[in-house]
């Protein structure tokens, strides 16, 4: 499973102007990141990897780290729509790139994991989420628990990708599942 872009946008474009000064606009920076990801996927393919799951960006403007960095009143925090729009534009480009790549890499199966819709649904409909018991902090999960979590997530990609997902400031923190639809 590959994930690329979230930290790049947060740390190098929005919060610290390192890349913002280098690129004329967000679209150019998106293209830069997608080219780097494309090269990485080709390297993996050349090394024998044929099946890949590539996660899109979450709604970056709804991540707690971005909300905290932008708002003074902690009781009146709203998602940063311009960052969410940027995430959606990147994801649209990513889907096109992955389709093209799969067509040019014989025998490959490259699946797009739509993280954006999963997270935005959590934000807009928190009443539909059921927290699952967590006994340790995300940083203390340990290799085996993390490995089991990723396997569990991959088994559900394409069927019910929103079943096991939670966010902390940036990374997965607490497994949750959607409540059964009645």
N, C-alpha and C positions, 0 to 999 in steps of 0.2 A: 504494500500500500504506500503510495507516494502522496506527499502533501507539500506544496510549495507556494509561498506567496504571503501568507498571513503575517509572519514576522517581518518580511521584507517591506510590506506596505506600512505596518505599524511603526517599526523602528527606523526604517530608512527613508520613508516618504512623508508620512503624516506627522510623527512626533519629533523626529530629527530630520532636518532638511538636507541630509547628505545627498540623496538621489534626486530630490526635488530641484536642487540647483543644477544638476547634471542633465536632466531631461526637461524638454519644453512643456510637456503636459503629461497628464496621467496615462493617456493612451500610449504614448511612447514608452513610458516606464512599464506598462503592462506587456507591451510587445517585447521589451528587453527580458523580462522575467519568463515569458512564454518561450522565447528562444533558448534561454538557459535550460528550462525544463525539457524542451524538445531534444536538446543535445544530450541531456542526462538519460532520457528514455531510450534514445538511440544507443547510448553506451551500454545500458542494461540489456537491450536487445542483442547487441553484438557479443555480450558475455553469456548469452543463452536464455535470458529471461523472455518468456513469451506471454505470460499472463500478468497483467498489472491492473491495479485499481488506483485511480488518480482522484484525489479529493479536490473539489473546488474550494473557493474561499467561503468562509462564513460571512454573515452580515457584520463586517468589521466595525461598523458604526454602532453596533449594539453590544459589543464586547465590554465587559466591565472596566477593563484597563483604559479604553478609549473614553468611556463615559466619565470616569474619574478624572482623567486628564483634561477634560473640556468643560466640566460644569462645577460651579461653586456651590450650588445648593444641592445637597445629596438627596433631597426629597422631591426634586423636580428635574429628574434626569430623563432625557428622551434620546432615542437612537439618533445618530448623526446620519441623516439621509444621504448626504453627498458621498460619504464613505460606503454606505450600502449600495448606492448606485454604481460606484466604482467597482465594488465586488461583483455585482451582477454583470457589468460589462466585461470584466475579466473572465468570469465563468462562461459567458457566451463565446468568447474567443477561445477559451480552453476546450469547450465541447467541439468546436470546429477543428481545432488543432488535433485533438485525439482521434477524431473521425478520419482526418487526412493521414495521420501517422499509422493507424491500423491498416489503412489501404495500401500503404507503402512498405509495411513491414510484414512480409509473408508469414502466416502462421501465428500472428500475434492476436491476442484478445486484450483490448484495453478498455476498461470500464470506467466511466465517470461516476464518482460518488457525489451526489448533490447534498453538500453540507449546508448550503445556504438555506434551503427550504426547511430543513430539519430544525435549525437554530431559530429561524424567524418564526416558525410555528411555536417553538417553546416560548419565545418572547411575547408573541401576540396572544397565545392561548395557554398561559401557565396553569390554568385550572384543569387542563387535560393531561398534565404530567403527574406522575406518581414517583416520588423519590424512593429509591431502593436503599436498603440499609447499607451503610458504609462504615467499616470499622477502622479504616486508616485514611490518612490524608493522601492526596494524589501523589505527592512526592515520595510517600512511604509505601507505595503499592508493591514494590519488589518485582523482579523480572518475571517470575512465574505467574503472578496475578495479572500483570500487564499483558503478558503473552496470551493468557487465557482470554482476557478481555478483547484483544485484537482479533483473535480467532472467532470469538463469539460475534463481534461486529461484522467481520467479513462474511460469515455465514448468512447474515441478514441483508447484505447489500443487494439491492434490486428487489427485495421482497418487502421488508419493513425496516428501512434504514434508520427510522427515528426511534426504534425500540430501545436502543442502548446508547445514550448520549448525554453528556453533561458538560458544562464549561465552568472554568474558574476564571482567572483573569485572561488567559490565553488558551491554556491547554485543557484537555479532558480532566474533569475533577470527580464527578460523582455519577455513576450510572443511574439513568432514569428510564422509564418506559412510558409510553402513552397509555392512558387509561382505556379500557375496552370501550368501544363505541356501542352505545345502546340504541 
